[in-house]
Amino acid sequence: MKNRNLNILPEKAKNDMIGVVELLADTTSDMLSNVDFDKGNFHVAIYINDDLKKQKEIYHFSIEYGTFELSFYGEGNAKNGKIELITIDCNASYNGINYSFLIESNTSNHINFLQNFSDNINQFHTTQIFLQDYQHIFRKNPLSYIKDLVDTNLFEWNITENINNEEPDNLELIKYTGTFGEEFFELGYQQNEKEFYNSYINICVGEHMEIHINQIPDEKIMNLIYPCQKNVITVEDIVVRTSQSFITHHQHNLEFVHAHICMHKEFKMFEVLTDAYYCKECDRYFMLERDFIKLSHLGAFGCRVITESTYLSASKTNNYASWNEQSVLRAYGYTVNKTDNLSPAQRQSILMFIYKNSIMQLERMISLIEWFMDRHRGTDCIDARRKWQEDIDFLKEQRGKLGTYRDIMVRNIYIKQRHYNDD
C-alpha cells in the first residue's frame, strides 16, 4: 500500500486517516457495517478485444458517509458469482483531509486487503444486480446475446448515419442503436466509398455496467445487423410490382416490412418509408401495385423495379445477374416512351443516378443509347430518337466532370455490397 504525503499530516489527522484505511480492510468494523453501501455509486466498464476475450474489467465505486468519502477504480474479474479485485486505486477523504493509495496483489497484506475489500463490494445490492446481468450477457458471449435478441425480435435496430464532409475520403460513421428493457445497444462501423472498418459494439445496462467491444470481424457484425437490412431497400435490390393475390399465394414466406427506400427527382435525392414484403429466400421485395403508383408520382425509384411477369420469367432460370443492359436501364426507370412521357430532367436524372452510383459506366450508357437509335430508324420513332440524342449530348457533357451531380449519390446504407454480407 502506497501512502502519499501521510507523514506531513498532523498527528491526529494521520491517525484518523490510518484508521480509515484499516477500517476499509476490516469487514467486521462498526463503520463499514453502519454504512449504507447501497446508496453508493457502483459502475463497471468491460473492454473486450476482437476475439471476444476480455482485456480488462474496470470497477468504479464511490460513497459518502458523514465526513467520510471514498472512491476507487479497480481492475478485476467476475468469477463464480463474485467480483475478485486484483488492483485498487483509492481516493479517500476523512474530515476534509484527502488520502490516496494504490493496492496491487504483490504482497500477502495486499492480497488480504483486496480479498476483504472484494467481500464488502460483493455484499452490495447493486453488485448482485450487476452479477446477474453479467451472467446472462456473458453466458455465451455478448455477440451471441445480442444475436438471440435480434433473432427473437425482442428489439429492433434504428439506423443513424454521420457524414464528415471535411474528411478527404468522405468518411462515414453508420450506427445502429436499440434498447431492450434497461439495456442499450450501439453497434457501428466507419465507411467510405471503398470499404468499411473499425466495427464496434457498446452495451450499457442501467447505470451500473458498460461493455465495449472493438475491431469486430466484419462478418460477425454484419450478421447482427442483417435483420435490419430487410428494412432498407438498396440500389441493387429488386422490387417486384405485384398484386395482393400474388403475395397471398407466393410459394415462399413473405414478411411484411416498413422499408426505407431512396428516390430521386431532377437530380435530388430523398428518402421515403413504404410498405413492402420481403422474401429472405429470394432476397427480393414485393410491392403492391397501388403502393408503387403512389410512390412513382414522387419521383424515380433508387432501385430496380420489375413487373410480376418479368420476375416469374427470371425466377425460372435465376437469370437476374445476366439481364441485358437495356433491361437494367428500364428497371431503374429510364424510358423515352410517350406513355410515361418523362421530361429531359427526369430522364437525365435517372441516367446520372445510374452513373453516380456505379451501376453502369458513363461511356457504356452512351454506347447503349446510340445502339437504341441505330435500332429504331422508322418514322414512328422520330420523337424517341430526338430524346435519345438529347440524353447522349447530356452524357457527353459529363465527361471529366467527376464532382457534378453529387446530390444524386445515395447514402452508403443504400449500397448493398457495402452494407451487409449476402451470405
C-alpha positions as CSV (number, residue, x, y, z in Angstrom):
1,M,0.0,0.0,0.0
2,K,1.5,3.3,-1.0
3,N,0.9,6.2,1.4
4,R,1.1,9.6,-0.2
5,N,2.0,12.6,1.9
6,L,0.8,10.8,5.0
7,N,3.7,11.9,7.3
8,I,3.1,15.6,6.7
9,L,-0.4,15.4,8.2
10,P,-1.0,16.5,11.8
11,E,-0.7,13.6,14.2
12,K,-4.5,13.3,14.9
13,A,-5.3,13.6,11.2
14,K,-2.7,11.0,10.3
15,N,-4.1,8.6,13.0
16,D,-7.6,9.2,11.8
17,M,-6.6,8.5,8.2
18,I,-4.7,5.4,9.1
19,G,-7.9,4.3,11.0
20,V,-10.0,4.9,7.9
21,V,-7.6,2.7,5.8
22,E,-7.6,0.0,8.5
23,L,-11.4,0.1,8.6
24,L,-11.6,-0.3,4.9
25,A,-9.8,-3.6,5.2
26,D,-11.8,-4.7,8.3
27,T,-15.0,-6.4,7.2
28,T,-16.2,-6.6,10.8
29,S,-15.7,-2.9,11.6
30,D,-18.6,-0.9,13.0
31,M,-18.0,1.8,10.5
32,L,-18.4,-0.4,7.4
33,S,-21.3,-2.3,8.9
34,N,-23.1,1.0,9.5
35,V,-22.5,2.4,6.1
36,D,-25.4,2.1,3.7
37,F,-23.4,0.9,0.7
38,D,-26.4,0.6,-1.5
39,K,-26.6,4.4,-1.6
40,G,-23.1,4.4,-3.2
41,N,-22.4,4.6,-6.9
42,F,-21.2,1.4,-8.5
43,H,-20.2,1.1,-12.1
44,V,-18.3,-1.5,-14.2
45,A,-16.7,-1.0,-17.6
46,I,-15.6,-4.1,-19.5
47,Y,-13.3,-3.9,-22.5
48,I,-13.2,-6.8,-25.0
49,N,-10.9,-7.4,-28.0
50,D,-11.9,-8.8,-31.4
51,D,-11.5,-12.5,-30.4
52,L,-14.1,-11.9,-27.6
53,K,-11.5,-12.4,-24.8
54,K,-11.9,-9.8,-22.1
55,Q,-8.9,-7.5,-21.9
56,K,-9.9,-5.9,-18.6
57,E,-12.8,-5.1,-16.3
58,I,-12.7,-1.7,-14.6
59,Y,-14.8,-1.4,-11.4
60,H,-15.6,2.1,-10.0
61,F,-17.2,2.7,-6.7
62,S,-17.9,5.9,-4.7
63,I,-19.8,6.6,-1.5
64,E,-20.3,9.3,1.1
65,Y,-20.9,8.6,4.8
66,G,-20.8,11.7,7.1
67,T,-17.4,13.2,6.7
68,F,-16.1,10.1,5.0
69,E,-15.9,9.9,1.2
70,L,-14.4,7.0,-0.8
71,S,-13.9,6.4,-4.4
72,F,-11.8,3.8,-6.2
73,Y,-11.0,2.4,-9.6
74,G,-10.0,-1.2,-9.6
75,E,-9.3,-3.9,-12.1
76,G,-10.7,-7.4,-11.5
77,N,-12.8,-10.2,-12.8
78,A,-16.2,-11.6,-12.1
79,K,-15.9,-15.3,-11.3
80,N,-18.2,-17.8,-9.8
81,G,-20.8,-15.2,-9.0
82,K,-18.4,-12.8,-7.2
83,I,-16.1,-9.9,-8.0
84,E,-12.4,-10.6,-7.5
85,L,-10.4,-7.3,-7.4
86,I,-6.7,-7.5,-8.4
87,T,-5.8,-3.8,-8.1
88,I,-7.4,-0.8,-6.3
89,D,-6.5,2.8,-6.8
90,C,-8.3,4.6,-3.9
91,N,-9.1,8.2,-3.1
92,A,-10.5,8.7,0.4
93,S,-11.4,11.8,2.3
94,Y,-12.0,12.0,6.1
95,N,-12.8,15.2,8.0
96,G,-11.7,17.2,4.9
97,I,-8.3,15.5,4.5
98,N,-7.6,13.7,1.3
99,Y,-5.7,10.5,1.1
100,S,-4.8,8.3,-1.8
101,F,-3.3,4.8,-2.0
102,L,-2.7,2.1,-4.6
103,I,-3.0,-1.6,-3.8
104,E,-1.7,-4.4,-6.0
105,S,-1.7,-8.1,-5.4
106,N,2.1,-8.3,-4.9
107,T,2.3,-9.0,-1.2
108,S,0.3,-11.1,1.2
109,N,-1.0,-8.0,3.1
110,H,-2.2,-6.5,-0.2
111,I,-3.9,-9.8,-1.2
112,N,-5.7,-9.9,2.1
113,F,-6.8,-6.3,1.7
114,L,-8.1,-6.9,-1.8
115,Q,-9.9,-10.0,-0.7
116,N,-11.6,-8.2,2.2
117,F,-12.4,-5.2,0.0
118,S,-13.9,-7.6,-2.6
119,D,-16.0,-9.3,0.0
120,N,-17.5,-5.9,1.0
121,I,-18.2,-5.0,-2.6
122,N,-19.9,-8.3,-3.2
123,Q,-22.4,-7.6,-0.4
124,F,-23.9,-4.6,-2.2
125,H,-27.3,-4.9,-3.7
126,T,-26.1,-3.1,-6.8
127,T,-23.3,-5.7,-7.1
128,Q,-25.7,-8.5,-7.0
129,I,-27.8,-6.9,-9.8
130,F,-24.6,-6.4,-11.8
131,L,-23.5,-10.0,-11.4
132,Q,-26.9,-11.2,-12.6
133,D,-26.7,-9.0,-15.7
134,Y,-23.1,-10.1,-16.2
135,Q,-24.0,-13.7,-16.1
136,H,-26.8,-13.6,-18.7
137,I,-24.8,-11.5,-21.1
138,F,-21.6,-13.5,-20.8
139,R,-23.2,-16.9,-20.5
140,K,-22.1,-17.4,-24.2
141,N,-20.6,-14.0,-25.2
142,P,-22.1,-10.5,-25.8
143,L,-22.4,-11.0,-29.6
144,S,-24.4,-14.2,-29.1
145,Y,-26.6,-12.5,-26.5
146,I,-27.4,-9.7,-29.0
147,K,-28.0,-12.2,-31.8
148,D,-30.5,-14.0,-29.7
149,L,-32.4,-10.8,-29.0
150,V,-32.4,-9.9,-32.7
151,D,-33.5,-13.3,-33.9
152,T,-36.4,-13.4,-31.5
153,N,-37.5,-9.9,-32.5
154,L,-37.2,-8.6,-28.9
155,F,-35.9,-5.3,-30.2
156,E,-35.3,-3.5,-33.5
157,W,-32.3,-1.6,-34.7
158,N,-32.6,2.1,-35.5
159,I,-30.2,3.4,-38.1
160,T,-28.3,6.7,-37.9
161,E,-25.5,8.0,-40.1
162,N,-23.0,10.8,-39.7
163,I,-21.1,12.1,-42.7
164,N,-17.9,14.0,-42.2
165,N,-17.6,16.2,-45.3
166,E,-14.3,17.7,-44.0
167,E,-12.5,14.3,-44.4
168,P,-10.8,13.9,-47.8
169,D,-12.3,10.4,-48.2
170,N,-15.8,11.4,-47.1
171,L,-15.6,9.1,-44.1
172,E,-18.9,8.0,-42.7
173,L,-19.9,6.5,-39.4
174,I,-23.0,4.3,-39.6
175,K,-24.6,3.4,-36.3
176,Y,-27.4,1.1,-35.2
177,T,-29.0,1.6,-31.8
178,G,-31.6,-0.4,-29.9
179,T,-33.0,-0.9,-26.4
180,F,-34.3,-3.9,-24.5
181,G,-35.5,-3.0,-21.0
182,E,-32.8,-1.0,-19.4
183,E,-30.2,-2.4,-21.8
184,F,-29.0,0.0,-24.6
185,F,-27.0,-1.3,-27.6
186,E,-25.0,0.7,-30.0
187,L,-23.3,-1.0,-33.0
188,G,-21.4,0.7,-35.7
189,Y,-18.7,0.9,-38.3
190,Q,-16.9,3.5,-40.3
191,Q,-17.3,3.5,-44.0
192,N,-16.3,5.3,-47.1
193,E,-17.0,4.5,-50.8
194,K,-14.4,1.7,-50.8
195,E,-14.7,-0.2,-47.6
196,F,-15.9,-0.3,-44.0
197,Y,-13.8,-0.9,-40.9
198,N,-13.5,-0.2,-37.2
199,S,-16.5,-2.2,-36.2
200,Y,-17.6,-1.8,-32.6
201,I,-20.4,-2.6,-30.1
202,N,-21.2,-0.7,-26.9
203,I,-23.6,-2.1,-24.4
204,C,-25.0,-0.1,-21.4
205,V,-27.0,-1.8,-18.7
206,G,-28.7,0.7,-16.5
207,E,-26.2,2.9,-14.8
208,H,-24.0,0.1,-13.4
209,M,-22.4,-1.6,-16.4
210,E,-21.0,-0.8,-19.8
211,I,-19.3,-3.2,-22.3
212,H,-17.0,-2.1,-25.1
213,I,-16.1,-4.5,-27.9
214,N,-13.7,-3.2,-30.6
215,Q,-12.4,-4.3,-34.0
216,I,-15.1,-7.0,-34.6
217,P,-14.7,-9.0,-37.8
218,D,-17.0,-7.7,-40.5
219,E,-18.9,-11.0,-40.9
220,K,-19.8,-11.1,-37.2
221,I,-21.1,-7.6,-37.0
222,M,-22.9,-7.9,-40.4
223,N,-24.7,-11.0,-39.1
224,L,-26.1,-8.9,-36.2
225,I,-27.5,-6.1,-38.3
226,Y,-28.8,-8.4,-41.1
227,P,-32.4,-8.3,-39.7
228,C,-32.3,-4.6,-40.1
229,Q,-31.2,-4.8,-43.7
230,K,-34.5,-6.1,-44.8
231,N,-35.9,-2.7,-43.9
232,V,-33.6,-0.9,-46.2
233,I,-34.0,-1.3,-50.0
234,T,-30.6,-0.6,-51.6
235,V,-29.8,0.5,-55.1
236,E,-29.0,-3.1,-56.1
237,D,-32.2,-4.6,-54.7
238,I,-35.1,-5.7,-56.9
239,V,-38.7,-4.7,-56.2
240,V,-41.4,-6.6,-57.9
241,R,-44.7,-4.8,-58.7
242,T,-47.4,-7.2,-57.9
243,S,-50.9,-7.9,-56.6
244,Q,-52.3,-9.0,-53.2
245,S,-53.3,-12.3,-54.7
246,F,-49.7,-13.0,-55.7
247,I,-48.5,-12.0,-52.2
248,T,-51.0,-14.4,-50.6
249,H,-50.2,-17.4,-52.7
250,H,-46.4,-16.9,-53.0
251,Q,-44.6,-20.2,-52.6
252,H,-42.2,-18.7,-50.0
253,N,-42.7,-17.0,-46.7
254,L,-43.1,-13.2,-47.3
255,E,-42.5,-10.9,-44.4
256,F,-44.3,-7.6,-44.2
257,V,-41.8,-4.8,-43.6
258,H,-41.8,-1.0,-43.3
259,A,-39.0,-0.3,-45.7
260,H,-36.7,2.7,-46.3
261,I,-36.2,3.4,-49.9
262,C,-34.3,6.2,-51.7
263,M,-35.9,8.1,-54.6
264,H,-34.8,11.0,-56.8
265,K,-36.3,13.6,-58.9
266,E,-34.4,16.1,-61.1
267,F,-31.0,15.3,-59.6
268,K,-32.1,15.5,-56.0
269,M,-32.2,12.5,-53.6
270,F,-34.8,11.9,-50.9
271,E,-36.0,9.0,-48.8
272,V,-39.4,7.6,-48.1
273,L,-40.8,4.9,-45.9
274,T,-43.1,2.4,-47.6
275,D,-45.0,-0.8,-47.0
276,A,-43.4,-3.9,-48.8
277,Y,-43.0,-7.6,-48.4
278,Y,-39.6,-9.3,-48.2
279,C,-38.6,-12.8,-49.2
280,K,-35.4,-13.9,-47.5
281,E,-35.1,-17.0,-49.7
282,C,-35.3,-14.9,-52.9
283,D,-33.7,-11.8,-51.4
284,R,-36.4,-9.8,-53.2
285,Y,-39.0,-7.2,-52.3
286,F,-42.6,-7.2,-53.4
287,M,-44.7,-4.0,-53.6
288,L,-48.4,-3.8,-54.2
289,E,-49.2,-2.0,-57.5
290,R,-51.2,0.7,-55.7
291,D,-48.2,1.5,-53.5
292,F,-45.9,1.6,-56.5
293,I,-48.2,4.0,-58.3
294,K,-48.5,6.3,-55.3
295,L,-44.7,6.5,-54.9
296,S,-44.0,6.8,-58.6
297,H,-45.7,10.2,-58.5
298,L,-43.0,11.4,-56.2
299,G,-40.1,10.5,-58.5
300,A,-37.9,7.7,-59.7
301,F,-37.0,4.7,-57.5
302,G,-33.4,4.3,-56.4
303,C,-33.6,0.5,-57.0
304,R,-34.5,-2.0,-59.7
305,V,-38.3,-2.3,-60.3
306,I,-39.7,-5.1,-62.4
307,T,-43.1,-6.4,-63.2
308,E,-44.6,-9.6,-61.8
309,S,-44.3,-11.3,-65.3
310,T,-40.6,-10.4,-65.5
311,Y,-40.0,-11.8,-62.1
312,L,-41.7,-15.1,-62.9
313,S,-39.7,-15.4,-66.1
314,A,-36.4,-14.7,-64.5
315,S,-37.1,-16.9,-61.5
316,K,-37.3,-20.0,-63.6
317,T,-33.7,-19.7,-64.6
318,N,-32.4,-17.5,-61.7
319,N,-31.2,-15.2,-64.5
320,Y,-31.2,-11.8,-62.8
321,A,-27.5,-11.4,-63.0
322,S,-27.4,-11.8,-66.8
323,W,-30.1,-9.3,-67.6
324,N,-29.1,-7.3,-70.7
325,E,-28.2,-3.7,-70.0
326,Q,-31.3,-2.4,-71.7
327,S,-33.3,-4.1,-69.1
328,V,-31.2,-2.6,-66.3
329,L,-31.8,0.9,-67.6
330,R,-35.5,0.2,-67.8
331,A,-35.6,-1.3,-64.3
332,Y,-34.3,2.0,-62.9
333,G,-37.0,3.9,-64.7
334,Y,-35.3,5.1,-67.9
335,T,-37.6,5.3,-70.9
336,V,-38.5,7.6,-73.8
337,N,-41.9,6.2,-74.5
338,K,-44.9,8.5,-74.8
339,T,-46.9,6.8,-72.1
340,D,-44.5,7.7,-69.3
341,N,-43.6,11.0,-71.0
342,L,-40.6,11.7,-68.8
343,S,-39.1,15.2,-69.1
344,P,-35.5,15.7,-70.1
345,A,-34.6,16.4,-66.4
346,Q,-36.4,13.3,-65.3
347,R,-34.6,11.0,-67.8
348,Q,-31.2,12.5,-67.3
349,S,-31.7,12.4,-63.5
350,I,-32.1,8.6,-63.9
351,L,-29.1,8.3,-66.1
352,M,-26.9,10.3,-63.6
353,F,-28.3,8.2,-60.7
354,I,-27.1,5.0,-62.6
355,Y,-23.7,6.5,-63.3
356,K,-23.0,8.2,-60.0
357,N,-24.0,5.1,-58.0
358,S,-21.6,2.9,-60.1
359,I,-24.4,0.8,-61.7
360,M,-23.2,1.5,-65.2
361,Q,-20.3,3.4,-66.6
362,L,-20.8,6.7,-68.5
363,E,-19.3,5.5,-71.8
364,R,-21.3,2.3,-71.7
365,M,-24.6,4.2,-71.3
366,I,-23.7,6.5,-74.3
367,S,-22.9,3.4,-76.4
368,L,-26.1,1.7,-75.4
369,I,-28.4,4.7,-76.2
370,E,-26.6,5.1,-79.5
371,W,-27.4,1.5,-80.2
372,F,-31.1,2.2,-79.4
373,M,-31.1,5.0,-82.0
374,D,-29.4,2.7,-84.6
375,R,-32.1,0.0,-84.0
376,H,-35.0,2.4,-84.3
377,R,-34.9,4.4,-87.6
378,G,-38.5,4.3,-88.6
379,T,-40.7,7.4,-88.9
380,D,-42.7,6.4,-85.9
381,C,-39.5,6.7,-83.8
382,I,-38.7,10.4,-84.5
383,D,-39.7,11.6,-81.1
384,A,-37.8,8.8,-79.3
385,R,-34.7,9.4,-81.4
386,R,-34.8,13.1,-80.5
387,K,-35.0,12.3,-76.8
388,W,-32.2,9.8,-77.1
389,Q,-30.0,12.3,-78.8
390,E,-30.7,14.9,-76.0
391,D,-29.6,12.3,-73.5
392,I,-26.5,11.4,-75.4
393,D,-25.5,15.0,-75.7
394,F,-26.1,15.4,-71.9
395,L,-24.0,12.4,-71.0
396,K,-21.1,13.5,-73.2
397,E,-21.1,16.9,-71.4
398,Q,-20.5,15.0,-68.2
399,R,-17.2,13.5,-69.3
400,G,-14.4,14.6,-66.9
401,K,-16.9,16.3,-64.5
402,L,-16.4,14.0,-61.6
403,G,-17.7,16.4,-59.0
404,T,-21.0,17.2,-60.7
405,Y,-24.4,15.9,-59.5
406,R,-23.1,14.6,-56.2
407,D,-26.6,15.2,-54.7
408,I,-27.9,12.2,-56.6
409,M,-25.4,9.8,-54.9
410,V,-27.1,7.6,-52.3
411,R,-26.0,7.3,-48.7
412,N,-23.8,4.3,-48.0
413,I,-26.6,2.4,-46.2
414,Y,-28.3,2.1,-49.5
415,I,-25.3,0.4,-51.2
416,K,-25.9,-3.3,-50.7
417,Q,-22.5,-4.8,-51.3
418,R,-21.0,-2.4,-48.7
419,H,-23.9,-2.7,-46.3
420,Y,-24.1,-6.4,-45.5
421,N,-22.8,-9.8,-46.4
422,D,-25.1,-11.7,-48.7
423,D,-24.1,-14.9,-47.1
